[in-house]
Amino acid sequence: MAEKIDCAVIGAGVIGLAIARALALRGRETLVLEAEDAIGTGTSSRNSEVIHAGIYYTPGSAKATLCVAGKHLLYTYCEAHGVAHRRCGKLIVAADQEQVKALQKIEATARANGVHDLQWLTADEANAMEPALSCLAALLSPSTGIIDSHGFMLAMQGDLEDAGGTVALRAPVRRGHCGPKGIHLEAGEDDAVEVSARVVINSAGLYAQQLARRIEGIPSATIPSPVYAKGCYYVLQGKSPFRRLIYPIPIPGGLGVHLTLDLAGQARFGPDVEWVDKLDYSVDPARANRFYSVIRGYWPDLPDGALLPGYAGIRPQLRHPGGPGVDFLIQGPEAHGVPGLINLYGMESPGLTASLAIAERVADAVAGDR
Ligand SMILES: Cc1cc2nc3c(=O)[nH]c(=O)nc-3n(C[C@H](O)[C@H](O)[C@H](O)COP(=O)(O)OP(=O)(O)OC[C@H]3O[C@@H](n4cnc5c(N)ncnc54)[C@H](O)[C@@H]3O)c2cc1C
């Protein structure tokens, strides 16, 4: 006999946890099914941990609106729950006149997204802030910050559990089918668990499409093809010469090899973009060689041999390599025809920043399913 449950959220990454928390806080019985033996071991622990301002995304897109809304919710949440974070600010830098034009476009996009706090800096002004920096001009984003993403996820798990929700670890959802009374899921390894849920949120990150294909009743034509863009990080040996995050002009598939800081002040560079077919997180030390010339575009004094392999993340993208950017896809019954089911596809950056706003959107969408 399947255990009956109101809401099942598949995946305990930052987005699945945020959604589960929002559902539980609205009084809904919520169970999170997570394949691994801990929360947040997927993309949510393999990213830059940056609270994005909402600068680059196409105005009106889900990425733009959810990032800007999510940023405000996230800062408020961190302050209220004691989650470690720092509003350190970031500089987006232009190395030549062409790039200054690109910066102007970025500023216009940011304004259209409701980000009105960007400040233009001359090379001298940028240098006064960051003496190691080389640029022709820069845009300062004061509302960009960094966060302890694991601390954030633990805090949300705490809220979920306080509201009566549960996280089941080592519970990979293997298959399911959609019936008239809800969605039936089979999860678990040796001791398989069967649940029948009125609401199912597929928040399986990189595996969301694979999972959707295993749930009978979801039309295959509604499942988009996944595209994976790996990004490697390299850690700077020694002390960071910068106090703010430093970003070059974005490149297709990513934001460009930028400098981020962790909360201890350790600097790392990345992520680059490599289109891959397999989910392999290894970091090739030799790949660092490509980073030096890019980084020296804005930090000429980067010493030879200063970069050590760090870690890699993989962006769950929907675009095809080289094609135009695609938005988050939060797909409900109007698209796939299954009552109570929401699939989240392509939840790449800025998914961490946007997570609390995504959660509100999803919880609103399922509010009528009682
Ligand atoms: C390189 C990189 C840098 C990034 N930098 C930033 C940044 O600085 N700021 C920002 O806002 N965003 C950033 N992002 C985006 C952000 O990390 C993601 O949007 C976010 O972590 C996605 O969370 P998620 O919960 O959807 O996925 P995940 O964290 O991958 O969680 C999915 C979970 O589902 C589980 N799962 C999978 N299949 C099953 C199954 N069948 N049954 C049960 N469980 C299952 C997995 O084990 C995993 O725990 C970055 C992403 C990448 C790749």
The ligand as an SDF file (V2000), in Angstrom:
LIG
                    3D

 53 58  0  0  0  0  0  0  0  0999 V2000
   28.8330   26.4440  -11.9280 C   0  0  0  0  0  0  0  0  0  0  0  0
   27.5750   27.0330  -11.3420 C   0  0  0  0  0  0  0  0  0  0  0  0
   27.6300   28.2530  -10.6780 C   0  0  0  0  0  0  0  0  0  0  0  0
   26.4690   28.8140  -10.1460 C   0  0  0  0  0  0  0  0  0  0  0  0
   26.5490   29.9650   -9.4200 N   0  0  0  0  0  0  0  0  0  0  0  0
   25.4280   30.4890   -8.8820 C   0  0  0  0  0  0  0  0  0  0  0  0
   25.5120   31.6650   -8.1050 C   0  0  0  0  0  0  0  0  0  0  0  0
   26.5850   32.1810   -7.8120 O   0  0  0  0  0  0  0  0  0  0  0  0
   24.3450   32.2080   -7.6620 N   0  0  0  0  0  0  0  0  0  0  0  0
   23.1360   31.6620   -7.9490 C   0  0  0  0  0  0  0  0  0  0  0  0
   22.1090   32.2450   -7.5700 O   0  0  0  0  0  0  0  0  0  0  0  0
   23.0330   30.5040   -8.6110 N   0  0  0  0  0  0  0  0  0  0  0  0
   24.1520   29.9010   -9.0750 C   0  0  0  0  0  0  0  0  0  0  0  0
   24.0870   28.7180   -9.7510 N   0  0  0  0  0  0  0  0  0  0  0  0
   22.7830   28.0670   -9.8900 C   0  0  0  0  0  0  0  0  0  0  0  0
   22.3760   27.2930   -8.6360 C   0  0  0  0  0  0  0  0  0  0  0  0
   23.4680   26.6040   -8.0790 O   0  0  0  0  0  0  0  0  0  0  0  0
   21.2580   26.3150   -9.0240 C   0  0  0  0  0  0  0  0  0  0  0  0
   20.2350   27.0260   -9.6830 O   0  0  0  0  0  0  0  0  0  0  0  0
   20.6490   25.6060   -7.8280 C   0  0  0  0  0  0  0  0  0  0  0  0
   21.6370   25.0870   -6.9790 O   0  0  0  0  0  0  0  0  0  0  0  0
   19.7500   24.4960   -8.3240 C   0  0  0  0  0  0  0  0  0  0  0  0
   19.1590   23.8880   -7.2120 O   0  0  0  0  0  0  0  0  0  0  0  0
   18.2440   22.6130   -7.4020 P   0  0  0  0  0  0  0  0  0  0  0  0
   17.6330   22.3590   -6.0900 O   0  0  0  0  0  0  0  0  0  0  0  0
   17.3520   22.8070   -8.5920 O   0  0  0  0  0  0  0  0  0  0  0  0
   19.2350   21.4650   -7.8940 O   0  0  0  0  0  0  0  0  0  0  0  0
   20.2570   20.5300   -7.0970 P   0  0  0  0  0  0  0  0  0  0  0  0
   21.0240   21.2660   -6.0910 O   0  0  0  0  0  0  0  0  0  0  0  0
   21.0480   19.7920   -8.1350 O   0  0  0  0  0  0  0  0  0  0  0  0
   19.3100   19.5370   -6.3350 O   0  0  0  0  0  0  0  0  0  0  0  0
   18.6470   18.4850   -6.9880 C   0  0  0  0  0  0  0  0  0  0  0  0
   18.5300   17.3570   -5.9880 C   0  0  0  0  0  0  0  0  0  0  0  0
   17.7220   16.3390   -6.5390 O   0  0  0  0  0  0  0  0  0  0  0  0
   18.2540   15.0990   -6.1410 C   0  0  0  0  0  0  0  0  0  0  0  0
   17.7350   14.0860   -7.0710 N   0  0  0  0  0  0  0  0  0  0  0  0
   18.0360   13.9280   -8.3740 C   0  0  0  0  0  0  0  0  0  0  0  0
   17.3230   12.9050   -8.8910 N   0  0  0  0  0  0  0  0  0  0  0  0
   16.5560   12.4050   -7.8860 C   0  0  0  0  0  0  0  0  0  0  0  0
   15.6070   11.3460   -7.7880 C   0  0  0  0  0  0  0  0  0  0  0  0
   15.3000   10.5640   -8.8420 N   0  0  0  0  0  0  0  0  0  0  0  0
   15.0080   11.1200   -6.5840 N   0  0  0  0  0  0  0  0  0  0  0  0
   15.3030   11.8970   -5.5040 C   0  0  0  0  0  0  0  0  0  0  0  0
   16.1980   12.9010   -5.5460 N   0  0  0  0  0  0  0  0  0  0  0  0
   16.8090   13.1790   -6.7210 C   0  0  0  0  0  0  0  0  0  0  0  0
   19.7410   15.3020   -6.2200 C   0  0  0  0  0  0  0  0  0  0  0  0
   20.4470   14.3500   -5.4560 O   0  0  0  0  0  0  0  0  0  0  0  0
   19.8870   16.7180   -5.6870 C   0  0  0  0  0  0  0  0  0  0  0  0
   20.0930   16.7480   -4.3000 O   0  0  0  0  0  0  0  0  0  0  0  0
   25.2260   28.1350  -10.2910 C   0  0  0  0  0  0  0  0  0  0  0  0
   25.1850   26.9030  -10.9420 C   0  0  0  0  0  0  0  0  0  0  0  0
   26.3550   26.3430  -11.4490 C   0  0  0  0  0  0  0  0  0  0  0  0
   26.3180   25.0000  -12.1090 C   0  0  0  0  0  0  0  0  0  0  0  0
  1  2  1  0
  2  3  1  0
  2 52  2  0
  3  4  2  0
  4  5  1  0
  4 50  1  0
  5  6  2  0
  6  7  1  0
  6 13  1  0
  7  8  2  0
  7  9  1  0
  9 10  1  0
 10 11  2  0
 10 12  1  0
 12 13  2  0
 13 14  1  0
 14 15  1  0
 14 50  1  0
 15 16  1  0
 16 17  1  0
 16 18  1  0
 18 19  1  0
 18 20  1  0
 20 21  1  0
 20 22  1  0
 22 23  1  0
 23 24  1  0
 24 25  2  0
 24 26  1  0
 24 27  1  0
 27 28  1  0
 28 29  2  0
 28 30  1  0
 28 31  1  0
 31 32  1  0
 32 33  1  0
 33 34  1  0
 33 48  1  0
 34 35  1  0
 35 36  1  0
 35 46  1  0
 36 37  1  0
 36 45  1  0
 37 38  2  0
 38 39  1  0
 39 40  1  0
 39 45  2  0
 40 41  1  0
 40 42  2  0
 42 43  1  0
 43 44  2  0
 44 45  1  0
 46 47  1  0
 46 48  1  0
 48 49  1  0
 50 51  2  0
 51 52  1  0
 52 53  1  0
M  END
$$$$
